[in-house]
């Protein structure tokens, strides 16, 4: 979460709608965003798992990369294999620093004549200049600040929106397509940040409020805020930039080596390749793991992790209560020798040692369309 105390807070095109719906607005990544609505975080979370929820993610950075060789150009700043991405497909990737840290995580889609990028709100001021600085002549980065981004997530999400645009139901997981929905030209990807099936929809900002109202009028669709989005993604074992990954963590430490393309592991020509190659060969000194505290008390970010009765071996990066899990959950980094599932840990919560165990993630199984 960005510190917004000294900056002018921005609003998304849906700000008036959030207030009308009773959204409690809080600063997040330089924007005023709804953390919850009157139903509350618990209800919003469980509704997403049971039906369909609408999330405003218009604070995210959207951009297009245009020109011959755009995919190869993007590979100058990421270990992802972008050139293998077929038209109508999207993938998750990392932007890496020269010393192997993670500058950001992002999504990239191949729209045939261009690439479509989505980066984190708190990092777009870093990401876009970094990408632009690596581009050769003939490849252009075009930010899209005049577009909104809306996520519809949950087991009923696709069936609901397909009543307005039937072709959306034909999209495979991480598939992307252009659709006319309620009179709005929309770019739709079958993806999300909840562990559920669903879609993320890019629309013109000036049409976003009417579009969101049309989605909220569909049976079973309710609004959800940042609070539910965070508990949903943590149950799904998904990283939050600035908490679980940052410029100090590598893809190997963060258990995100699956984002490094097979071809890229033979070329080693991406930023930070030397560190990543060494850690793949010899192991990282610390690893991101899932953690289940005993009992009902959650352990929040920055909680120290100890070996039982012993020294500090790591730190919690994200933690809270899992409404669907029915108990506390966390992610964090521990020394490699303590990273195996089932390893006993102690979490220092308010000066008391709370027993915990390393647990596999996701805490709740993913239900993506396959």
C-alpha positions as a printed NumPy array, in Angstrom:
array([[  0.   ,   0.   ,   0.   ],
       [  1.421,   3.359,  -1.023],
       [  1.805,   6.139,   1.498],
       [ -0.666,   8.722,   0.282],
       [ -0.318,  11.186,   3.173],
       [  1.684,  13.743,   1.209],
       [  0.194,  13.34 ,  -2.247],
       [ -3.033,  14.359,  -3.904],
       [ -5.276,  11.314,  -3.939],
       [ -6.772,  10.309,  -7.264],
       [-10.165,   8.733,  -7.877],
       [-11.268,   6.084, -10.352],
       [-14.17 ,   6.648, -12.763],
       [-16.358,   4.63 , -10.37 ],
       [-15.766,   6.814,  -7.289],
       [-19.266,   8.328,  -7.296],
       [-20.823,   4.898,  -7.669],
       [-18.782,   3.537,  -4.741],
       [-20.059,   6.326,  -2.502],
       [-23.627,   5.829,  -3.698],
       [-23.328,   2.139,  -2.778],
       [-22.037,   3.023,   0.693],
       [-18.413,   2.16 ,   0.046],
       [-15.968,   3.105,   2.818],
       [-13.234,   4.921,   0.943],
       [ -9.594,   4.666,   2.035],
       [ -6.241,   5.71 ,   0.519],
       [ -4.585,   2.949,  -1.485],
       [ -1.705,   3.276,  -3.974],
       [ -2.402,   6.98 ,  -4.449],
       [ -6.152,   6.538,  -4.969],
       [ -9.273,   6.696,  -2.827],
       [-10.668,   3.173,  -3.096],
       [-13.522,   1.266,  -1.415],
       [-12.197,  -1.083,   1.274],
       [-15.717,  -2.441,   1.89 ],
       [-19.423,  -1.801,   1.433],
       [-22.19 ,  -2.011,   4.074],
       [-22.391,  -5.818,   3.748],
       [-18.86 ,  -6.039,   5.187],
       [-15.652,  -7.802,   4.195],
       [-16.688, -11.256,   5.441],
       [-19.959, -11.239,   3.476],
       [-18.272,  -9.822,   0.357],
       [-15.571, -12.492,   0.526],
       [-18.025, -15.378,   0.915],
       [-20.321, -13.98 ,  -1.784],
       [-17.387, -13.963,  -4.216],
       [-16.721, -17.635,  -3.472],
       [-20.435, -18.495,  -3.836],
       [-21.732, -16.273,  -6.64 ],
       [-20.185, -13.189,  -8.311],
       [-18.624,  -9.954,  -7.085],
       [-17.637,  -6.769,  -8.885],
       [-14.295,  -5.171,  -8.005],
       [-13.053,  -1.802,  -9.239],
       [ -9.386,  -2.173, -10.208],
       [ -9.219,   0.948, -12.373],
       [ -6.263,   2.22 , -10.342],
       [ -4.083,  -0.347, -12.114],
       [ -1.884,   0.863, -14.946],
       [ -2.959,  -0.098, -18.462],
       [ -0.809,   0.332, -21.56 ],
       [ -0.248,  -0.924, -25.096],
       [  3.043,  -1.896, -26.709],
       [  2.905,  -1.393, -30.473],
       [  5.346,  -2.057, -33.295],
       [  7.298,  -4.786, -35.053],
       [  9.188,  -6.832, -32.485],
       [  7.168,  -5.618, -29.477],
       [  7.321,  -9.016, -27.77 ],
       [ 11.092,  -9.285, -28.123],
       [ 11.438,  -5.711, -26.883],
       [  9.415,  -6.458, -23.744],
       [ 11.695,  -9.412, -23.027],
       [ 14.482,  -6.905, -22.372],
       [ 12.877,  -6.189, -18.98 ],
       [ 11.258,  -9.532, -18.061],
       [ 12.263, -13.214, -17.861],
       [  8.88 , -14.208, -19.299],
       [  8.747, -15.781, -22.757],
       [  6.555, -13.148, -24.399],
       [  7.315, -14.199, -27.969],
       [  5.652, -17.58 , -27.412],
       [  2.356, -15.905, -26.447],
       [ -0.259, -16.54 , -29.147],
       [ -2.89 , -13.986, -30.215],
       [ -5.828, -14.007, -27.848],
       [ -3.748, -15.254, -24.915],
       [ -2.475, -13.61 , -21.752],
       [  0.199, -14.485, -19.206],
       [  1.52 , -13.387, -15.821],
       [  5.096, -12.185, -15.624],
       [  7.669, -10.295, -13.603],
       [  9.63 ,  -7.14 , -14.356],
       [ 13.066,  -7.669, -12.851],
       [ 15.784,  -5.331, -11.636],
       [ 19.383,  -5.536, -12.772],
       [ 20.317,  -7.325,  -9.54 ],
       [ 17.509,  -9.883,  -9.791],
       [ 14.858,  -8.296,  -7.595],
       [ 11.233,  -7.918,  -8.658],
       [ 10.37 ,  -4.455,  -9.958],
       [  6.714,  -5.471, -10.318],
       [  4.439,  -8.275, -11.428],
       [  2.233,  -7.693, -14.458],
       [ -0.09 ,  -9.199, -17.045],
       [  0.591,  -9.152, -20.781],
       [ -1.874, -10.097, -23.507],
       [ -1.257, -10.62 , -27.23 ],
       [ -3.989,  -8.746, -29.109],
       [ -2.549,  -9.652, -32.515],
       [ -1.442,  -6.214, -33.67 ],
       [ -0.237,  -5.09 , -30.213],
       [  0.485,  -6.181, -26.664],
       [ -1.766,  -5.095, -23.808],
       [ -0.159,  -4.621, -20.372],
       [ -1.573,  -4.256, -16.867],
       [  0.778,  -3.217, -14.046],
       [  0.248,  -2.399, -10.379],
       [ -1.075,   1.031,  -9.437],
       [  1.712,   1.696,  -6.93 ],
       [  4.386,   0.83 ,  -9.506],
       [  3.154,   2.218, -12.809],
       [  5.277,   5.348, -12.361],
       [  8.313,   3.02 , -12.173],
       [  7.28 ,   0.292, -14.61 ],
       [  6.294,   2.32 , -17.632],
       [  9.494,   4.425, -17.785],
       [ 11.523,   1.234, -17.248],
       [  9.798,  -0.498, -20.179],
       [ 10.029,   2.581, -22.383],
       [ 13.749,   2.964, -21.721],
       [ 14.386,  -0.507, -23.13 ],
       [ 12.453,  -0.119, -26.377],
       [ 14.161,  -0.075, -29.766],
       [ 13.194,   2.285, -32.576],
       [  9.83 ,   1.329, -34.045],
       [  8.284,  -0.001, -30.809],
       [  6.11 ,   2.409, -28.831],
       [  4.619,   2.243, -25.347],
       [  1.224,   3.918, -25.11 ],
       [ -0.215,   4.4  , -21.59 ],
       [ -4.007,   4.149, -21.401],
       [ -5.079,   6.429, -18.531],
       [ -8.474,   6.944, -20.174],
       [ -9.529,   3.342, -19.521],
       [-11.125,   1.738, -16.477],
       [-10.633,  -1.85 , -15.324],
       [-13.359,  -3.901, -13.658],
       [-13.081,  -7.46 , -12.322],
       [-16.114,  -9.747, -12.088],
       [-15.131, -12.749,  -9.989],
       [-16.785, -15.892,  -8.681],
       [-18.314, -19.178,  -9.889],
       [-21.332, -17.381, -11.408],
       [-19.352, -14.48 , -12.906],
       [-18.94 , -15.799, -16.445],
       [-22.477, -17.175, -16.708],
       [-23.816, -13.81 , -15.54 ],
       [-21.87 , -11.627, -17.96 ],
       [-22.436, -14.12 , -20.781],
       [-26.119, -13.124, -20.717],
       [-24.906,  -9.789, -22.122],
       [-22.179, -11.213, -24.406],
       [-22.484, -15.003, -24.927],
       [-19.054, -15.358, -26.533],
       [-17.326, -14.635, -23.222],
       [-18.264, -18.112, -22.005],
       [-16.064, -19.547, -24.775],
       [-12.896, -17.886, -23.45 ],
       [-10.456, -20.321, -21.87 ],
       [ -8.529, -19.432, -18.718],
       [ -6.118, -16.586, -19.603],
       [ -7.915, -16.116, -22.913],
       [ -8.535, -12.551, -24.147],
       [-11.068, -11.132, -26.56 ],
       [-12.967,  -8.004, -27.617],
       [-16.709,  -7.949, -26.961],
       [-19.631,  -5.551, -27.111],
       [-21.194,  -5.651, -23.647],
       [-24.244,  -3.509, -22.868],
       [-23.276,  -1.226, -25.741],
       [-19.68 ,  -0.831, -24.562],
       [-16.633,  -1.977, -26.549],
       [-14.747,  -4.036, -23.941],
       [-11.506,  -5.988, -23.79 ],
       [-12.112,  -9.081, -21.651],
       [ -9.646, -11.564, -20.156],
       [-10.667, -14.715, -18.295],
       [ -8.471, -14.104, -15.287],
       [ -8.46 , -12.562, -11.832],
       [ -6.921, -12.226,  -8.392],
       [ -9.279, -14.285,  -6.226],
       [ -8.597, -17.915,  -7.11 ],
       [-12.091, -18.099,  -8.619],
       [-13.242, -18.18 , -12.215],
       [-14.002, -14.754, -13.569],
       [-13.107, -11.97 , -15.956],
       [-11.222,  -8.684, -15.96 ],
       [-12.706,  -6.069, -18.277],
       [-11.064,  -2.954, -19.728],
       [-13.522,  -0.278, -20.868],
       [-13.389,   3.432, -21.763],
       [-13.366,   5.476, -18.561],
       [-16.291,   7.662, -19.613],
       [-18.492,   4.564, -19.999],
       [-17.287,   2.761, -16.871],
       [-20.024,   3.827, -14.457],
       [-22.889,   2.842, -16.739],
       [-21.083,  -0.395, -17.536],
       [-20.601,  -1.225, -13.846],
       [-24.264,  -0.501, -13.166],
       [-25.239,  -2.938, -15.932],
       [-23.098,  -5.652, -14.315],
       [-24.466,  -4.937, -10.828],
       [-27.992,  -5.358, -12.228],
       [-27.203,  -8.975, -13.2  ],
       [-28.581, -11.682, -10.882],
       [-26.171, -12.642,  -8.087],
       [-23.671,  -9.794,  -8.645],
       [-22.706,  -7.676,  -5.621],
       [-19.936,  -5.077,  -5.147],
       [-16.818,  -6.007,  -3.168],
       [-13.925,  -3.891,  -1.925],
       [-10.205,  -4.084,  -1.295],
       [-10.668,  -5.903,   2.027],
       [-12.335,  -8.905,   0.432],
       [ -9.924,  -8.778,  -2.503],
       [ -7.018,  -9.12 ,  -0.081],
       [ -8.449, -12.056,   1.903],
       [ -9.474, -13.819,  -1.328],
       [ -6.021, -13.482,  -2.909],
       [ -4.303, -14.614,   0.305],
       [ -6.475, -17.741,   0.502],
       [ -5.484, -18.319,  -3.141],
       [ -1.782, -17.964,  -2.25 ],
       [ -1.287, -15.025,  -4.625],
       [  1.403, -12.4  ,  -4.011],
       [  0.728,  -8.742,  -3.314],
       [  3.455,  -6.43 ,  -4.581],
       [  5.01 ,  -4.446,  -1.762],
       [  4.12 ,  -7.139,   0.766],
       [  5.139, -10.546,  -0.577],
       [  7.395,  -9.447,  -3.427],
       [  9.501,  -6.331,  -3.975],
       [ 12.883,  -5.21 ,  -5.274],
       [ 14.689,  -7.266,  -2.619],
       [ 13.008, -10.593,  -3.469],
       [ 13.923, -12.774,  -6.425],
       [ 11.687, -15.01 ,  -8.508],
       [ 13.39 , -18.028,  -6.905],
       [ 12.881, -16.806,  -3.335],
       [  9.27 , -15.919,  -4.109],
       [  8.49 , -19.37 ,  -5.6  ],
       [  7.697, -17.714,  -8.942],
       [ 10.248, -19.498, -11.123],
       [  7.374, -20.831, -13.243],
       [  7.161, -17.325, -14.746],
       [ 10.635, -17.716, -16.283],
       [ 10.293, -19.045, -19.817],
       [ 12.094, -22.237, -20.827],
       [ 13.868, -20.451, -23.67 ],
       [ 14.862, -17.619, -21.34 ],
       [ 16.611, -20.182, -19.1  ],
       [ 18.913, -21.02 , -21.987],
       [ 19.577, -17.432, -23.094],
       [ 19.942, -15.802, -19.632],
       [ 19.595, -12.373, -21.235],
       [ 17.078, -10.725, -18.91 ],
       [ 17.78 ,  -8.244, -16.072],
       [ 19.052, -10.003, -12.954],
       [ 19.704, -13.294, -14.777],
       [ 22.984, -13.88 , -12.945],
       [ 21.319, -13.955,  -9.509],
       [ 18.375, -16.036, -10.708],
       [ 20.672, -18.552, -12.407],
       [ 22.817, -18.905,  -9.29 ],
       [ 19.789, -19.397,  -7.026],
       [ 18.243, -21.945,  -9.368],
       [ 21.491, -23.888,  -9.361],
       [ 22.358, -23.677,  -5.665],
       [ 19.109, -22.727,  -3.94 ],
       [ 18.004, -19.426,  -2.448],
       [ 18.823, -18.707,   1.192],
       [ 15.178, -17.965,   1.964],
       [ 11.871, -19.035,   0.423],
       [  8.288, -17.816,   0.403],
       [  5.978, -20.298,   2.126],
       [  2.404, -20.625,   3.292],
       [  1.924, -20.62 ,   7.055],
       [ -0.987, -21.803,   9.197],
       [ -1.011, -20.449,  12.762],
       [ -2.542, -22.672,  15.428],
       [ -5.853, -21.567,  16.915],
       [ -7.841, -18.561,  15.708],
       [ -5.475, -15.615,  16.152],
       [ -4.037, -14.265,  12.879],
       [ -0.458, -13.057,  12.464],
       [ -0.117,  -9.882,  10.408],
       [  2.626,  -8.612,   8.113],
       [  6.075,  -8.034,   9.678],
       [  5.443, -10.599,  12.443],
       [  8.814, -12.252,  13.235],
       [  9.073, -15.996,  12.533],
       [ 11.2  , -18.088,  14.893],
       [ 12.411, -21.651,  14.945],
       [ 10.599, -23.329,  17.869],
       [ 12.244, -21.938,  20.988],
       [ 15.019, -20.451,  18.892],
       [ 16.284, -17.692,  16.639],
       [ 14.476, -15.52 ,  14.124],
       [ 14.355, -17.323,  10.764],
       [ 12.043, -15.057,   8.793],
       [  9.074, -12.703,   8.695],
       [  5.387, -12.763,   7.784],
       [  4.663, -10.696,   4.661],
       [  0.858, -11.13 ,   4.503],
       [ -1.472, -12.525,   7.124],
       [ -5.083, -12.51 ,   8.201],
       [ -8.193, -14.587,   8.749],
       [ -9.478, -16.725,   5.883],
       [-13.284, -16.619,   5.822],
       [-13.528, -19.633,   3.501],
       [-10.632, -21.394,   5.217],
       [-12.274, -20.833,   8.589],
       [ -9.028, -19.915,  10.306],
       [ -5.888, -17.779,  10.2  ],
       [ -3.435, -17.959,   7.301],
       [ -0.247, -16.216,   6.3  ],
       [  2.605, -16.09 ,   3.824],
       [  6.178, -15.17 ,   4.586],
       [  9.844, -15.879,   4.007],
       [ 11.816, -18.398,   6.046],
       [ 15.354, -19.727,   5.872],
       [ 15.506, -22.5  ,   3.268],
       [ 16.026, -25.296,   5.817],
       [ 12.664, -24.426,   7.428],
       [ 10.641, -24.241,   4.193],
       [  9.332, -27.827,   3.912],
       [  5.579, -28.33 ,   4.383],
       [  4.812, -29.416,   7.93 ],
       [  7.813, -27.661,   9.495],
       [  6.996, -26.296,  12.968],
       [  7.425, -22.54 ,  13.497],
       [  6.728, -19.947,  16.153],
       [  5.237, -16.537,  15.349],
       [  5.906, -13.709,  17.786],
       [  2.497, -12.036,  18.128],
       [  2.332,  -9.254,  20.737],
       [  5.347, -10.695,  22.514],
       [  3.93 , -14.225,  22.732],
       [  5.112, -17.242,  20.747],
       [  2.222, -18.537,  18.611],
       [  2.729, -22.09 ,  17.257],
       [  2.398, -22.418,  13.49 ],
       [  3.291, -24.782,  10.681],
       [  4.507, -24.38 ,   7.096],
       [  1.528, -25.198,   4.869],
       [  1.064, -25.663,   1.133],
       [ -0.629, -22.918,  -0.865],
       [ -3.211, -22.196,  -2.093],
       [ -5.085, -22.488,   1.198],
       [ -8.315, -22.787,  -0.816],
       [ -8.1  , -24.685,  -4.142],
       [ -8.15 , -22.564,  -7.291],
       [-11.29 , -22.868,  -9.363],
       [-10.126, -21.329, -12.622],
       [-11.764, -22.406, -15.891],
       [ -9.574, -25.047, -17.48 ]])
